[in-house]
Amino acid sequence: MSAVEPIIDIVRPEPSLFWQRLRRNRAAIASAAILVAVTALALLAPFFEALLGIDAVRVDLFNQYATPDFTHWLGTDEAGRDVFVRLLYGGRISLLVGLVAAIGAAVIGTSIGLFAGYHGGRLDTLLMRTTDGVISLPLLPLLIVLAAIDLSKVGVPDSIVNSEMASLYRIVFIIAIVGWTTVARLVRAATLSVRTREFVRAAEAMGSGSTTIMLRHILPNVVSPIIVATTLSIGSVILLESVLSFLGLGIQPPVPSWGNMLTNAQELVTRAPALAVWPGAVIFVTVMAFNFLGDGLQDALDPRSMRR
């Protein structure tokens, strides 16, 4: 296989040039810094909880709607719980849903795109018509219908159905099985271009199997659109999770998420508007950061831009 490796290296983006182009995009770098900060704060939620000496799930009806102070940095909600620490724990859930669902959708879409682009023929037609069918479905109504299904009636074990994280598993699964279409189309288009190149022909002539060729020779050369599409989709997934949680079909209390924090605050907007402002602002900033970072990665990984 050594005869084909040098050719593969030629078509891959040069890491130094990629980082050079990415650093020039100030919006992408700022977005990456914001995402790192948000993720770090979410991971440090137990530390801040211990530092401030509070319990994020403890209800204190004598301390409702408290104003920000040295203990409660963003005040308290209608149940007397600390808003800042709940935002951090909610960020853990929302970011986890966004990341896992986006990666799951990318894996499904990459597999379908690789098989369709490499094998072609009837398999390509079948997979792409299936993709077109999924794209044509109205996304939000479909997600609402799927999220409303009773898991106990579809064969899911009671241990999972009764778990506090059951709603998280459901949302990740639902979004993953309907969110793969963009990646599938991008990977198929890139695979159609790569499969005609010399190193793929050489691997076929040497007797490599189709699975080996797709994984070792085609996939590394189509990874750029996968990275970009996955990064962009994380923000969309966070937004979808927030919408479903806002409608009462997403992450269920007592597990906090940015979406269900908005749900709890919708009836209290006139009395305590900050309870809706903080989760809404965090969702907005995080989604915009993922979008700007995705645009920056797209520019940095664009082969035509790197040639220039």
C-alpha positions as CSV (number, residue, x, y, z in Angstrom):
1,M,0.0,0.0,0.0
2,S,3.0,2.3,0.2
3,A,2.7,3.1,-3.5
4,V,-0.6,4.9,-3.0
5,E,0.0,6.7,0.3
6,P,2.0,9.7,-1.2
7,I,-0.9,10.4,-3.6
8,I,-3.4,10.4,-0.7
9,D,-1.3,12.9,1.2
10,I,-1.4,15.3,-1.8
11,V,-5.2,15.7,-1.7
12,R,-5.4,16.2,2.0
13,P,-5.4,19.8,3.3
14,E,-2.1,20.9,4.8
15,P,-2.5,21.3,8.5
16,S,-0.2,24.4,8.7
17,L,-2.2,26.1,5.9
18,F,-5.5,25.2,7.5
19,W,-4.5,26.7,10.9
20,Q,-3.1,29.8,9.1
21,R,-6.4,30.4,7.3
22,L,-8.4,29.7,10.4
23,R,-6.5,32.1,12.6
24,R,-7.2,34.9,10.1
25,N,-10.9,34.4,10.6
26,R,-11.4,36.5,13.8
27,A,-15.1,35.6,14.1
28,A,-14.3,31.8,14.1
29,I,-11.5,32.2,16.6
30,A,-13.7,34.3,18.9
31,S,-16.5,31.8,18.5
32,A,-14.2,28.9,19.4
33,A,-13.0,30.8,22.5
34,I,-16.7,31.4,23.6
35,L,-17.5,27.7,23.1
36,V,-14.5,26.7,25.1
37,A,-15.5,29.0,27.9
38,V,-19.1,27.9,27.9
39,T,-18.1,24.2,27.9
40,A,-15.6,24.8,30.7
41,L,-18.1,26.6,32.8
42,A,-20.6,23.7,32.3
43,L,-18.1,21.1,33.3
44,L,-17.2,23.1,36.4
45,A,-20.8,23.3,37.6
46,P,-20.1,21.1,40.7
47,F,-17.1,23.3,41.5
48,F,-19.2,26.5,41.5
49,E,-21.9,24.7,43.4
50,A,-19.4,23.8,46.2
51,L,-17.7,27.2,46.0
52,L,-21.0,29.1,46.6
53,G,-22.2,26.6,49.1
54,I,-25.5,26.0,47.5
55,D,-27.5,23.0,46.2
56,A,-28.8,23.4,42.6
57,V,-31.8,21.2,43.2
58,R,-32.8,22.4,46.7
59,V,-36.1,24.2,46.8
60,D,-36.2,27.3,49.0
61,L,-39.7,28.9,48.9
62,F,-38.5,31.6,51.3
63,N,-35.9,32.8,48.8
64,Q,-38.0,33.1,45.6
65,Y,-37.0,35.6,43.0
66,A,-33.9,36.8,44.9
67,T,-31.8,39.5,43.3
68,P,-28.2,38.8,42.4
69,D,-25.8,38.8,45.3
70,F,-22.4,37.3,46.3
71,T,-24.1,33.9,46.8
72,H,-26.6,33.8,44.0
73,W,-24.8,35.5,41.1
74,L,-27.8,35.6,38.8
75,G,-30.5,35.5,41.5
76,T,-32.9,32.6,42.2
77,D,-36.0,31.3,40.3
78,E,-39.6,30.7,41.3
79,A,-38.5,27.7,43.5
80,G,-35.7,29.5,45.2
81,R,-33.0,27.6,43.2
82,D,-29.8,29.3,42.1
83,V,-30.1,30.4,38.4
84,F,-26.4,30.5,37.7
85,V,-25.6,27.0,38.8
86,R,-28.8,25.7,37.1
87,L,-27.6,27.4,33.9
88,L,-24.3,25.5,34.1
89,Y,-26.0,22.2,34.7
90,G,-28.4,22.9,31.9
91,G,-25.5,23.7,29.6
92,R,-24.1,20.2,30.3
93,I,-27.3,18.6,29.1
94,S,-27.9,21.0,26.1
95,L,-24.3,20.7,24.9
96,L,-24.3,16.9,25.4
97,V,-27.5,16.6,23.4
98,G,-26.1,18.8,20.6
99,L,-22.7,17.0,20.4
100,V,-23.9,13.4,20.7
101,A,-26.9,13.9,18.3
102,A,-24.8,15.7,15.7
103,I,-22.1,13.0,15.8
104,G,-24.7,10.3,15.6
105,A,-26.3,12.0,12.6
106,A,-22.9,12.5,11.0
107,V,-22.1,8.8,11.4
108,I,-25.4,7.7,9.8
109,G,-25.0,10.3,7.0
110,T,-21.4,9.4,6.3
111,S,-22.2,5.7,6.0
112,I,-25.1,6.3,3.6
113,G,-23.1,8.9,1.6
114,L,-20.1,6.6,1.2
115,F,-22.1,3.6,0.1
116,A,-24.2,5.6,-2.3
117,G,-21.3,7.5,-3.8
118,Y,-18.9,4.5,-4.1
119,H,-21.2,1.8,-5.3
120,G,-23.6,3.9,-7.4
121,G,-26.3,2.3,-9.5
122,R,-29.5,1.1,-7.9
123,L,-28.1,1.4,-4.3
124,D,-27.2,5.0,-5.0
125,T,-30.7,5.7,-6.3
126,L,-32.4,3.9,-3.4
127,L,-30.4,5.7,-0.7
128,M,-30.7,9.1,-2.3
129,R,-34.4,8.8,-2.8
130,T,-34.7,7.8,0.8
131,T,-32.7,10.9,1.7
132,D,-34.9,13.1,-0.4
133,G,-38.0,11.5,1.3
134,V,-36.6,12.3,4.8
135,I,-35.7,15.9,3.7
136,S,-39.2,16.5,2.4
137,L,-40.7,15.7,5.8
138,P,-41.7,18.7,8.0
139,L,-39.0,18.6,10.6
140,L,-40.5,20.2,13.7
141,P,-44.0,18.5,13.4
142,L,-42.1,15.1,12.9
143,L,-40.0,15.7,16.0
144,I,-43.0,16.6,18.0
145,V,-44.8,13.4,17.0
146,L,-41.8,11.2,17.7
147,A,-41.2,12.9,21.0
148,A,-44.8,12.3,22.1
149,I,-44.5,8.5,21.6
150,D,-44.9,6.5,24.8
151,L,-41.6,4.5,25.1
152,S,-43.2,1.8,27.2
153,K,-45.4,0.9,24.3
154,V,-42.7,0.4,21.8
155,G,-40.7,-2.2,23.7
156,V,-38.2,0.0,25.6
157,P,-37.2,-1.5,28.9
158,D,-38.8,0.0,32.0
159,S,-35.4,0.7,33.5
160,I,-34.8,3.2,30.7
161,V,-38.4,4.5,30.5
162,N,-38.4,5.4,34.2
163,S,-34.9,6.9,34.2
164,E,-34.4,10.6,34.7
165,M,-32.3,10.6,31.5
166,A,-34.9,8.9,29.4
167,S,-35.9,12.2,27.8
168,L,-32.3,12.9,26.9
169,Y,-31.9,9.5,25.2
170,R,-35.1,10.0,23.3
171,I,-34.1,13.5,22.0
172,V,-30.6,12.3,20.9
173,F,-32.1,9.3,19.1
174,I,-34.8,11.3,17.4
175,I,-32.6,14.1,16.1
176,A,-29.9,11.6,15.0
177,I,-32.3,9.6,12.8
178,V,-33.7,12.6,11.0
179,G,-30.7,14.9,10.9
180,W,-28.3,12.9,8.8
181,T,-29.5,14.0,5.3
182,T,-27.2,17.0,4.8
183,V,-24.1,15.0,5.7
184,A,-25.2,12.1,3.4
185,R,-25.6,14.4,0.4
186,L,-22.3,16.2,1.0
187,V,-20.4,12.9,1.5
188,R,-21.9,11.3,-1.6
189,A,-20.9,14.3,-3.7
190,A,-17.4,14.2,-2.4
191,T,-17.2,10.4,-2.8
192,L,-18.2,10.6,-6.4
193,S,-15.3,12.9,-7.0
194,V,-12.7,11.0,-5.0
195,R,-13.5,7.5,-6.3
196,T,-12.2,8.3,-9.8
197,R,-8.8,9.4,-8.6
198,E,-5.6,7.4,-9.2
199,F,-5.0,6.2,-5.6
200,V,-8.5,4.6,-5.5
201,R,-7.9,2.9,-8.8
202,A,-4.6,1.6,-7.6
203,A,-6.2,0.2,-4.4
204,E,-8.8,-1.5,-6.5
205,A,-6.2,-2.9,-8.8
206,M,-4.3,-4.3,-5.8
207,G,-7.4,-6.2,-4.7
208,S,-8.5,-4.1,-1.7
209,G,-12.1,-4.7,-0.7
210,S,-14.8,-2.0,-1.0
211,T,-15.0,-1.5,2.7
212,T,-11.2,-1.0,3.0
213,I,-11.2,1.4,0.1
214,M,-14.0,3.5,1.6
215,L,-12.6,3.6,5.1
216,R,-8.8,4.0,4.3
217,H,-8.7,5.9,1.0
218,I,-12.0,7.7,0.5
219,L,-13.2,8.7,4.0
220,P,-10.0,10.6,4.9
221,N,-10.3,12.7,1.8
222,V,-14.0,13.6,2.4
223,V,-13.7,14.4,6.1
224,S,-13.7,18.2,5.5
225,P,-17.4,18.6,4.6
226,I,-18.2,16.1,7.4
227,I,-16.4,18.3,10.0
228,V,-18.1,21.5,8.7
229,A,-21.6,20.0,8.5
230,T,-21.3,18.5,12.0
231,T,-20.1,21.7,13.5
232,L,-22.9,23.7,12.0
233,S,-25.5,21.1,13.0
234,I,-24.6,21.2,16.7
235,G,-26.1,24.7,17.0
236,S,-29.2,23.5,15.1
237,V,-29.6,20.5,17.4
238,I,-29.3,22.7,20.5
239,L,-32.0,24.9,19.1
240,L,-34.2,22.0,18.3
241,E,-33.7,20.6,21.8
242,S,-34.6,24.0,23.3
243,V,-37.8,24.2,21.1
244,L,-38.9,20.7,22.1
245,S,-38.1,21.3,25.8
246,F,-40.0,24.6,25.5
247,L,-43.0,22.7,24.2
248,G,-42.7,20.2,27.1
249,L,-41.6,17.4,24.9
250,G,-37.8,17.6,25.4
251,I,-35.7,17.2,28.5
252,Q,-38.0,16.7,31.4
253,P,-37.5,18.1,35.0
254,P,-35.9,17.7,37.4
255,V,-33.0,17.4,34.8
256,P,-32.3,21.0,33.8
257,S,-31.6,22.2,30.3
258,W,-31.7,25.6,28.7
259,G,-34.9,24.7,26.9
260,N,-36.9,23.7,30.0
261,M,-35.5,26.6,31.9
262,L,-37.2,28.8,29.3
263,T,-40.4,26.7,29.7
264,N,-40.5,27.4,33.4
265,A,-39.9,31.1,32.9
266,Q,-42.6,31.7,30.2
267,E,-45.3,32.3,32.7
268,L,-43.1,34.5,34.8
269,V,-41.8,37.0,32.2
270,T,-43.7,39.9,33.6
271,R,-42.7,39.2,37.2
272,A,-39.1,38.0,36.7
273,P,-38.0,38.6,33.1
274,A,-34.4,37.6,33.9
275,L,-35.4,34.0,34.3
276,A,-36.1,34.0,30.5
277,V,-33.4,36.3,29.5
278,W,-30.4,34.3,30.8
279,P,-31.2,30.9,29.2
280,G,-32.4,32.6,26.0
281,A,-29.1,34.6,25.8
282,V,-27.0,31.6,26.4
283,I,-28.8,29.6,23.7
284,F,-28.4,32.5,21.3
285,V,-24.7,33.0,21.9
286,T,-23.9,29.3,21.8
287,V,-25.8,28.7,18.5
288,M,-24.3,31.8,16.9
289,A,-20.8,30.7,18.0
290,F,-21.2,27.2,16.4
291,N,-22.5,28.8,13.2
292,F,-19.5,31.2,13.0
293,L,-17.1,28.5,13.8
294,G,-18.6,26.2,11.1
295,D,-18.3,29.0,8.6
296,G,-14.7,29.5,9.6
297,L,-13.9,25.8,9.2
298,Q,-15.6,25.8,5.8
299,D,-13.3,28.6,4.6
300,A,-10.2,27.1,6.1
301,L,-10.9,23.6,4.7
302,D,-11.9,24.8,1.2
303,P,-9.4,23.3,-1.2
304,R,-9.9,26.2,-3.7
305,S,-9.1,28.7,-1.0
306,M,-6.0,26.8,0.0
307,R,-4.7,26.7,-3.6
308,R,-5.1,30.5,-3.8
